[in-house]
Amino acid sequence: KQWYQRRVAITAGISTEYDVMSRIASTFITENKFNENPVKMLSVGAGRGNFELKMVRELGLKIEYIYAVEPNAKHVSELHSVMGGDLGLEYKVSSSFFDTEFQLEDSKCDMFDFILFSHSLYGFDDSRGSVLHASKFLKPGGKMLIFNQGEGATAAIFNYLVDRSDPEIFSPDKCIGDHSLTAEKIISQLEEDSSNLTISAMRERCHEDVDDFVRRVDTPQTNYKIDFSLQAEYERLSKEMQNHIYKMVAENCDVIEGRFQWRHWTIGIVASFEV
């Protein structure tokens, strides 16, 4: 999985997704006055804490206390550094997996004003159940913000690989996340299963630079974005599969300033639950 982590880092540098997430989060923070009144926050799948840092430093989020859940041991030390050092917050980091059995440990509070899932639900066995379980920690009037990809080529390619790929090259069981999970699917599941749910969504188009891939220019980073989306190494796939995926990517590109940019949607799902 180390090659996948390297591609994650490189992909972040050629994508507009982070900017889109920031605009959505900024609107969310302002509309809920989280830039005026300090909140108690639960972040599920906090990673290294980079987005939490951005929300405080650049988007005006005020935090009284944060409980961050991050089971990846490689991220935990940096998460501690961000929460306690860079932000100087009162905080708790839990390395437990968040599932329907999750319980808070040594937390300053048991209910939160703001719960964040930032592109973390792909790694959950039961995304619907985990969101509904998280709602039990949400204060009356509190808000949940869920970032997730929308319907598009990434999910379609993932489903294609599930049906067609050699399991030695690609298998859902070996994947870090389920890239077939879309925001539309999450919304549909939540609306079906929770009658006390109020939900809305903010939707904006993102782009990743895949110009070298589409033009078939051979560089060290040609396939990085594709490998990240596939969670498999493109070069190891059969020629038939490579050609099919190439066509799917090329057909879902916009040409911006003369470069091919793979478009997809980032969606911020805003949910609140009535008691």
C-alpha positions, 0 to 999 in steps of 0.5 A: 500500500506504500505506492498508493500513499505516494500517489495520494500525496502527488494527486493532492498537488494536481487537483482542485478538490482541496480548493472546492472543499474549502469553499464548501466548508467556508459556506458551512462554517459561516451559515452555522455561525461556527466562526462566531461561537466555538464548537465541540467537534468530532472528526471521524477519519481525521488523517493528519489533521490537515483539513481541520488545520485549514478550517481553523487557520483559513476558514475561521472555524472556532473550536472549543474542543475536538475529538479526532478519530484516526485508526492509521498509526502512521497519521496519529503522531502528526495528528497530535502535533497539529491538534496540540501544537499547531492549533493549541487545542484541547483535544483527544485522539482515538485510534479506534475504528469508528463503526456502529459499536464505537464509544467515546473514550476519555472524552471531555464531552459526549455530544458535539456541535459539529461532526466531520467525515472528510472523504473517510466513508470510503473505508467503512464497511457500513457507511450508512450505519456509521453515519447513523451511529455518529448522529447519536453524538450530535447535539440537538441543532448540531450539524454533520458535514460529509465530504464524498465524491459524486457520481462520475467516472471514478465510481464507474471505473471502480465498478468496471474493475470489480466485474472484470479485473484479475483479482491478483491485480485488483480486488475490493478486498485489497482496496483501502477504500470503496471508490464506488461509494458516491454522495448520491448513494449515501444521501439515498440510504440516509433518507430511506433509513432515517425519518428524523433526518434533515439533509442538504448538499453543496455540489461543485465540480473538481478537476485533476490534471491528467494531460500526460495520461490522455496525450500518452506522454511517458513521464514518471507521474503519467499514471499517478492519478489513474493509479490512485483512482483505480487503487491498482497499477494501470500498467499491470492491467490487460490491454483491453482494460487499459484501453477501456479505462483510457476511453472513460477518462478521456471522455470525462475531461475538460480542456482547461488552458490547453491541458486535459483535466479529469472532471468529477464532483465533490459534494458536501452533505449537510445533515442534522437529526431531530431528537 
